[in-house]
Amino acid sequence: MPRNAWRVTAAAALAAALLSTAACSDDGEGGQPKADGTEPVKPLKWGDCDAPTPAQGSGPVPPKDWQCATLDVPLDYADPGGKTVPIALIRAKARDQKNRLGSLVFNFGGPGGSGIATLPGAAKEYEALRARYDLVSFDPRGVGGSDPVLCQNDKQLDQYTAQDASPETPEQEKAFIENIRKYQEACEKNSAELLPHVGTENAARDLDRIRQALGDEKLNYFGISYGTELGGVYAHLFPKNVGRAVFDAVVDPTKTAEGSALGQAKGFQLALDNFAQDCVDRGDECRLQGSTPKEIEAGIIKLQKSLAAKPIPGIGDRMLTETQATNGIAQALYSQELWPLLEQGLDEAEGGQGQLLMALSDAINGRDQQGRYSNIGAANTAINCVDDKERYTLEQTKAKLAEFRAASPVFGDLLGWAMMSCTGWPVAGTWETPDVSAPGSDPILVIGNTGDPATPYEGARNMVERLGPGVGVELTYKGEGHGAYNSGDPCVQEAVNTYLLDGKTPKAGTVCTASPDATGTPVAPEDPAGA
């Protein structure tokens, strides 16, 4: 995948944390008379929710106090009266209806993550916000319950996700390129009409129609991961419609596809360094061999090479390959809470058992325990490839591998080769970098995490600069994992809740530091670079 070889999604980390984890009827309300330059938006008809489908990632039926609805939007905004795409939505009403502030719309990232499947499971983290907001999320066009992009079937995806995605010989290179070609042909065969229209700009236009259908004058928004890029593009297109908005785990709007992939290589390597240091600090409690972080990482590299030569037993009759193991390691670095699973999985794999690393790999690839894949991989590729202009040749990719390997001996190869994911894609890309300038927008709280592997910290500062003067308000979290609010840090949560509930932003440059003795009180603004 070009912009993000590993999907930038809060949902991915949630799925791994739960390794052991819509239909509608009536209740019309909300709605505004007109959409921006298109047909009027009809009020939503809310009804009971079904369990998430396999395309959404499966899971239990949402609680009875949750409701679902569908909003039809134009497939092509240049032809607003033509074909439509159904956008699936879900909500939980505010508990204090008398003091309700409106709706708070979430996008948990990806691109390709299902908000329908994610929000109910994550809702406890946002209970303070539900006091006065309806919590709302949705499946963007091409995702889950919103006319999902379809590519290969489950059996084919088992083979595709097990392939050698960091080839070393001409024969392996040929097989890698052929696998990409077959995958793209399947996407075009099954979703040709949809592919040109699943980009972020169209999703942002859908977001404004969602705002109107909810009956909100302005969009109150919580974007996480790729959701920050979607939010930035929305703010650029509709700056006067931005209400109280939070961007957490920020995608860097200044990075090209290549720059983003290289940033991820550095980010995941930093997270792995921190994981290894933690293991060393625990002494004999650590199950991995090595008295320094570099020695532990040398053991991981040795395991990768061993798996490249000979896979080991995984789950069922599947064998754990080098690519799957690397994906599993990356998945576990999304949250510090998953570090014990990573330690256990690496220890077991060194002993010849790959079940746990394969389970982590399945989580990042959207595969459930019944062998069914969500469409997160297909949607991620389709959205990234229609967004990003770059198409890298084999020669260009190979020329960059040394730089990627220098950035990360563990992840560099896989992330470098992933730049070819859009080479040959049947739809042209849109931009080198997204325009997120938003003059006239209300303040947007932008949160960067210094230890974030998937969206490196500097992206937050670059987002603030690109949003423009008086719009972005930067908050830094010195912690680990992907995102800040969902870390549970009281300082971050207080700052976010105070803004969303009371309209008061923290002082620009405020820093929250994760520690066992954290009081939740922000420290004075400082320059956290290099922290």
C-alpha positions in Angstrom: 0.0 0.0 0.0 1.5 3.3 -1.0 0.8 5.8 1.7 0.6 3.3 4.5 2.0 -0.1 4.1 0.4 -0.9 7.5 -3.0 0.6 7.7 -3.2 3.7 9.9 -6.2 2.7 12.0 -7.2 2.6 15.6 -9.4 -0.3 14.7 -6.4 -2.5 14.0 -5.1 -2.1 17.5 -8.5 -2.7 18.9 -8.9 -5.9 16.9 -5.7 -7.3 18.3 -6.6 -6.4 21.9 -9.7 -8.5 21.5 -7.9 -11.5 20.0 -9.3 -14.0 22.4 -13.3 -10.0 19.0 -26.6 -2.8 9.6 -29.7 -2.8 9.0 -32.4 0.0 9.6 -36.1 0.8 9.9 -37.8 3.9 11.3 -37.3 7.0 13.5 -36.9 10.0 11.3 -35.2 13.1 12.7 -32.5 15.6 11.8 -31.8 16.6 8.3 -31.2 19.9 6.6 -33.0 21.1 3.5 -30.0 21.3 1.1 -26.6 19.9 0.5 -23.7 22.0 -0.9 -24.5 22.3 -4.6 -26.3 18.9 -4.8 -29.6 17.3 -4.2 -31.4 17.9 -0.8 -30.3 15.6 2.0 -33.2 13.5 3.4 -33.6 13.0 7.1 -32.1 9.7 8.4 -34.4 6.8 9.4 -32.8 5.2 12.4 -33.6 1.6 13.4 -32.1 -1.5 15.0 -28.6 -2.6 14.1 -27.6 -6.0 12.9 -24.2 -7.6 13.8 -21.3 -6.3 11.7 -20.9 -8.3 8.4 -17.7 -10.1 7.6 -16.9 -7.2 5.2 -17.1 -4.9 8.2 -14.9 -7.2 10.4 -17.7 -9.3 12.0 -18.4 -9.0 15.7 -21.4 -9.0 18.1 -24.7 -7.2 17.6 -24.4 -3.6 19.1 -26.2 -3.0 22.4 -30.0 -2.3 22.1 -29.5 1.5 22.7 -27.5 1.8 19.5 -29.2 2.6 16.2 -28.3 2.3 12.5 -29.2 4.2 9.4 -28.3 4.5 5.7 -27.6 7.7 3.8 -27.5 7.7 0.0 -24.8 10.0 -1.5 -23.8 10.6 -5.2 -21.4 8.0 -6.6 -19.9 10.9 -8.7 -20.3 14.4 -7.3 -19.9 15.7 -10.9 -23.2 13.9 -11.6 -25.2 14.5 -8.4 -28.4 13.2 -9.9 -26.9 9.9 -11.1 -26.1 6.7 -9.3 -25.7 6.7 -5.5 -23.7 4.9 -2.9 -25.2 3.9 0.5 -23.3 5.2 3.5 -23.9 3.0 6.6 -24.1 4.9 9.9 -24.4 4.0 13.6 -25.1 6.1 16.7 -25.7 6.1 20.4 -27.7 9.0 21.7 -26.4 11.4 24.2 -27.3 10.5 27.8 -28.1 14.1 28.8 -30.6 15.0 26.0 -31.5 18.3 27.8 -27.9 19.6 27.5 -27.1 17.8 24.2 -24.5 19.6 22.1 -25.2 17.7 18.9 -23.5 14.8 17.1 -19.8 13.9 17.4 -18.8 12.0 14.3 -15.8 9.5 14.5 -13.5 8.1 11.8 -11.1 5.6 13.3 -8.8 5.4 10.3 -7.5 3.0 7.8 -8.3 4.0 5.2 -10.7 1.2 5.1 -11.7 0.8 8.8 -15.4 0.2 9.6 -16.8 2.7 12.0 -19.9 0.5 12.3 -17.9 -2.3 13.8 -15.4 -0.2 15.8 -17.4 2.5 17.6 -19.7 0.2 19.8 -16.6 -1.7 21.0 -14.6 1.4 21.7 -17.5 3.4 23.2 -16.5 3.0 26.8 -13.4 5.1 26.0 -15.7 8.0 25.0 -18.3 7.7 27.7 -17.5 11.2 29.0 -18.3 12.6 25.6 -21.5 10.7 25.3 -22.8 12.7 28.2 -23.7 15.5 25.8 -23.0 14.2 22.3 -24.6 11.6 20.2 -21.7 9.3 19.3 -21.8 8.7 15.5 -19.7 6.8 13.1 -19.9 5.4 9.6 -18.4 3.2 7.0 -16.9 5.5 4.3 -17.7 4.8 0.7 -16.1 1.5 -0.5 -15.8 0.3 3.1 -17.7 -2.4 5.0 -21.4 -1.7 4.7 -21.1 1.2 2.2 -20.8 -0.6 -1.1 -17.5 -2.3 -0.2 -14.6 -2.6 -2.7 -14.2 -6.3 -3.5 -11.0 -7.9 -4.7 -9.9 -11.4 -4.0 -11.9 -14.1 -2.1 -10.9 -15.5 1.3 -8.8 -18.4 -0.1 -6.9 -16.2 -2.4 -6.3 -13.7 0.4 -4.8 -16.4 2.5 -2.2 -16.9 -0.2 -1.8 -13.2 -0.9 -1.1 -12.3 2.8 1.4 -15.2 3.1 3.4 -14.2 0.0 7.1 -13.1 0.2 6.5 -9.4 0.2 10.3 -8.6 0.6 11.8 -10.5 -2.3 15.5 -11.1 -2.6 15.9 -13.0 -5.9 14.7 -12.3 -9.5 12.4 -15.2 -9.2 10.9 -13.8 -6.0 10.6 -10.4 -7.5 8.7 -11.8 -10.5 6.3 -13.7 -8.2 5.8 -10.6 -6.0 4.9 -8.4 -9.0 2.6 -11.1 -10.4 0.8 -11.3 -7.1 0.2 -7.6 -7.2 -1.1 -7.8 -10.8 -3.5 -10.6 -10.0 -4.8 -8.7 -6.9 -5.4 -5.5 -8.9 -7.1 -7.4 -11.7 -9.5 -8.9 -9.1 -10.3 -5.4 -7.8 -11.0 -4.1 -11.3 -13.1 -7.1 -12.2 -15.3 -6.9 -9.0 -15.4 -3.1 -8.4 -14.5 -1.3 -11.6 -17.4 1.2 -11.4 -16.6 2.2 -7.8 -12.8 2.4 -7.9 -12.5 6.0 -9.4 -14.8 7.4 -6.7 -13.5 6.1 -3.4 -10.9 8.8 -2.7 -10.6 10.9 0.4 -12.1 14.1 -1.3 -15.3 12.3 -2.1 -15.4 10.8 1.4 -15.0 14.4 2.8 -18.0 15.5 0.7 -20.0 12.5 2.1 -19.0 13.7 5.5 -20.7 17.1 4.9 -23.8 15.3 3.8 -23.7 13.2 6.9 -23.5 16.5 8.9 -26.6 17.8 7.2 -28.5 14.6 7.6 -27.8 14.6 11.3 -29.3 18.1 11.5 -26.0 19.8 12.7 -25.1 23.3 11.7 -21.4 22.4 12.1 -19.5 19.1 12.1 -18.1 18.1 15.4 -15.5 15.5 14.6 -13.0 13.1 16.2 -10.6 11.8 13.6 -8.0 9.2 14.5 -5.1 8.1 12.2 -6.2 8.3 8.6 -9.3 10.0 10.0 -7.1 13.1 10.5 -6.3 13.2 6.8 -10.0 12.9 6.0 -10.7 15.6 8.6 -8.0 17.9 7.1 -9.4 17.5 3.6 -12.9 18.2 5.0 -11.7 21.3 6.7 -10.1 22.5 3.4 -13.3 21.9 1.5 -15.7 23.2 4.1 -13.8 25.4 6.6 -17.0 27.3 7.7 -18.7 24.0 8.5 -16.0 22.8 11.0 -17.2 22.8 14.6 -15.2 21.3 17.5 -12.7 18.9 15.9 -9.9 16.7 17.3 -7.2 15.1 15.2 -5.4 12.3 17.1 -2.5 10.2 15.6 -1.9 12.6 12.8 -1.1 11.6 9.2 1.5 13.9 7.9 0.0 16.0 5.1 3.4 17.0 3.8 4.6 13.5 3.0 4.3 11.8 -0.4 3.6 8.1 -0.6 7.3 7.4 -0.4 7.9 9.8 2.4 5.0 8.3 4.4 6.3 4.7 4.0 9.8 5.8 5.0 8.3 7.6 8.0 6.6 4.5 9.0 9.8 2.5 8.8 11.4 4.9 11.2 8.3 5.0 13.4 7.9 1.3 13.8 11.7 0.9 14.3 11.5 3.5 17.1 8.6 1.6 18.7 10.5 -1.7 18.4 13.5 -0.1 20.0 11.3 1.0 22.9 9.8 -2.4 23.2 13.2 -4.1 23.3 14.5 -1.6 25.9 11.6 -2.3 28.1 12.3 -6.0 27.8 16.0 -5.4 28.8 15.0 -3.3 31.7 12.8 -6.1 33.1 15.9 -8.4 33.3 15.1 -12.0 33.9 11.4 -11.4 33.5 12.0 -10.9 29.7 11.5 -14.1 27.7 13.7 -12.9 24.8 17.4 -13.5 24.6 19.7 -10.5 24.6 21.2 -8.1 27.2 20.7 -5.0 24.9 17.9 -3.8 22.6 20.2 -4.4 19.6 20.8 -8.0 20.7 17.0 -8.6 21.0 16.5 -7.1 17.6 19.2 -9.2 16.1 17.3 -12.2 17.3 14.2 -10.9 15.6 16.1 -10.4 12.3 17.5 -14.0 12.7 13.9 -15.2 13.1 12.8 -13.3 10.0 15.6 -14.9 7.9 14.7 -18.3 9.3 11.1 -17.9 8.3 12.0 -16.7 4.9 13.8 -20.0 4.4 11.4 -22.3 6.2 7.9 -21.2 7.6 6.8 -22.7 10.9 3.3 -24.0 12.0 0.8 -21.3 12.5 -3.0 -21.6 12.9 -4.7 -24.7 11.6 -2.9 -25.9 8.5 -1.4 -22.5 7.7 2.3 -21.9 8.0 3.7 -18.7 9.4 5.9 -16.9 6.8 8.4 -14.1 7.2 5.8 -11.5 5.8 3.1 -12.7 8.3 5.5 -12.6 11.2 6.6 -9.0 10.3 3.0 -8.0 10.0 2.3 -9.5 13.4 5.2 -7.7 15.0 4.0 -4.4 13.6 0.4 -5.1 14.8 1.6 -5.5 18.4 3.5 -2.2 18.3 0.2 -0.3 17.8 -0.4 -0.4 21.6 1.9 -0.8 24.6 -0.8 -3.1 26.0 0.1 -5.6 23.3 3.8 -5.7 24.1 3.4 -8.8 26.3 1.7 -10.6 23.4 4.6 -9.6 21.2 7.1 -10.9 23.6 5.3 -14.2 24.0 4.7 -14.5 20.3 8.4 -14.0 19.4 9.5 -16.4 22.1 7.1 -19.1 20.8 8.1 -18.5 17.2 11.8 -18.9 18.1 10.7 -22.3 19.5 9.0 -23.2 16.3 5.4 -22.3 17.1 3.9 -19.4 15.1 0.2 -19.3 16.3 0.4 -16.0 18.2 2.3 -14.1 15.6 -0.1 -15.4 13.0 -3.1 -14.3 15.1 -1.6 -10.8 15.3 -1.0 -10.9 11.5 -4.6 -11.9 10.9 -5.7 -9.0 13.0 -3.8 -6.4 10.9 -5.1 -8.1 7.7 -8.7 -8.2 8.8 -9.1 -12.0 9.0 -11.5 -13.4 11.6 -11.3 -16.8 13.3 -13.6 -18.3 10.7 -11.1 -17.4 7.9 -13.2 -14.5 6.6 -11.5 -11.3 5.6 -13.0 -7.9 6.1 -12.6 -5.5 3.1 -10.2 -3.3 4.9 -7.3 -4.4 2.7 -9.2 -3.9 -0.5 -10.6 -0.5 0.6 -7.2 0.6 1.8 -5.5 -0.1 -1.5 -8.3 1.4 -3.5 -8.5 4.6 -1.5 -4.7 5.1 -1.3 -4.2 4.4 -5.0 -6.9 6.9 -6.1 -5.5 9.5 -3.7 -1.7 9.1 -4.5 -0.3 10.0 -7.9 2.9 8.2 -7.5 3.5 4.9 -9.4 6.9 3.4 -8.6 8.7 1.1 -11.0 10.7 -1.9 -10.0 13.9 0.0 -10.6 12.8 3.0 -8.5 11.7 0.7 -5.7 15.0 -1.3 -5.6 17.0 2.0 -5.7 15.2 3.1 -2.5 15.6 -0.2 -0.5 19.0 0.8 1.0 17.4 3.9 2.6 14.5 1.9 3.9 16.8 -0.7 5.4 18.9 2.0 7.1 15.7 3.4 8.6 14.7 0.0 9.9 16.5 -3.4 9.6 13.3 -5.1 10.7 10.6 -3.3 8.7 12.5 -1.5 6.0 12.3 -4.2 3.3 8.6 -4.8 3.6 7.8 -1.1 3.7 10.1 -0.3 0.8 8.6 -3.0 -1.5 5.1 -1.9 -0.5 5.6 1.3 -2.6 4.8 -0.9 -5.6 1.2 -1.6 -4.4 -0.3 1.0 -6.8 2.0 0.3 -9.8 -0.4 -0.8 -12.5 -3.6 0.3 -10.7 -6.4 0.9 -13.2 -7.3 4.4 -11.8 -5.0 7.4 -11.9 -4.1 9.1 -8.6 -5.2 12.6 -7.5 -2.4 14.3 -5.5 1.2 14.1 -4.3 0.0 15.4 -0.9 -3.4 16.5 0.3 -4.4 20.1 0.6 -5.6 20.7 4.2 -5.3 24.5 4.4 -8.5 25.7 6.2 -8.6 29.5 6.6 -11.7 30.5 8.5 -12.1 27.2 10.2 -12.9 27.0 14.0 -9.9 25.7 16.0 -8.9 22.1 15.5 -7.1 20.3 18.4 -4.1 18.3 16.8 -2.5 15.7 19.0 0.9 14.1 18.3 2.4 11.1 20.2 6.2 11.0 20.3 6.2 7.2 20.3 3.6 6.6 17.6 4.9 4.0 15.2 2.3 4.4 12.4 1.9 8.1 12.3 5.2 9.6 13.5 5.1 12.6 15.8 6.3 15.3 13.3 3.0 14.8 11.4 1.1 16.7 14.0 3.3 19.8 13.8 3.1 19.7 10.0 -0.7 19.3 10.1 -0.9 22.4 12.3 1.3 24.4 9.9 -0.7 23.3 6.8 -4.1 24.0 8.4 -2.9 27.6 8.6 -2.7 30.4 11.2 -5.2 30.3 14.0 -6.7 26.9 13.1 -4.5 24.1 14.4 -3.8 23.9 18.2 -1.0 21.4 18.9 -0.9 19.1 21.9 2.0 16.6 22.4 1.7 13.3 24.3 5.0 11.8 25.3 4.0 8.2 25.3 3.9 4.9 23.4 1.4 3.4 20.9 -0.7 4.6 18.1 -2.8 7.6 19.3 -3.0 9.4 22.5 -6.6 9.7 23.7 -7.1 5.9 23.7 -4.0 5.5 25.8 -6.1 6.4 28.8 -3.7 9.2 29.8 -5.8 11.6 32.0 -3.9 14.7 30.8 -4.8 14.1 27.2 -8.3 13.1 27.9 -9.0 16.1 30.1 -7.7 18.4 27.3 -9.8 16.8 24.7 -12.9 16.6 26.8 -12.6 20.2 27.9 -12.4 21.3 24.3 -15.2 19.1 23.0 -17.6 19.7 25.9 -16.7 23.3 27.0 -15.2 24.7 23.8 -11.9 25.6 25.6 -8.7 24.6 23.8 -5.5 23.9 25.7 -2.6 26.3 25.3 -0.8 25.6 22.1 2.3 23.6 22.7 1.0 21.9 25.8 2.8 18.6 26.6 1.3 15.6 28.4 3.8 13.0 29.7 2.9 9.4 30.3 4.1 8.1 33.6 2.9 5.8 36.4 2.4 8.9 38.6 0.6 11.0 36.0 -1.8 13.4 37.6 -3.5 14.5 34.4 -2.2 18.0 34.7 -0.6 19.4 31.6 3.0 20.7 31.9 4.2 23.9 30.4 4.5 24.1 26.7 7.9 22.9 25.4 9.6 21.7 22.3 9.2 17.8 22.4 11.3 17.1 19.3 13.6 14.2 19.8 11.9 13.2 23.0 
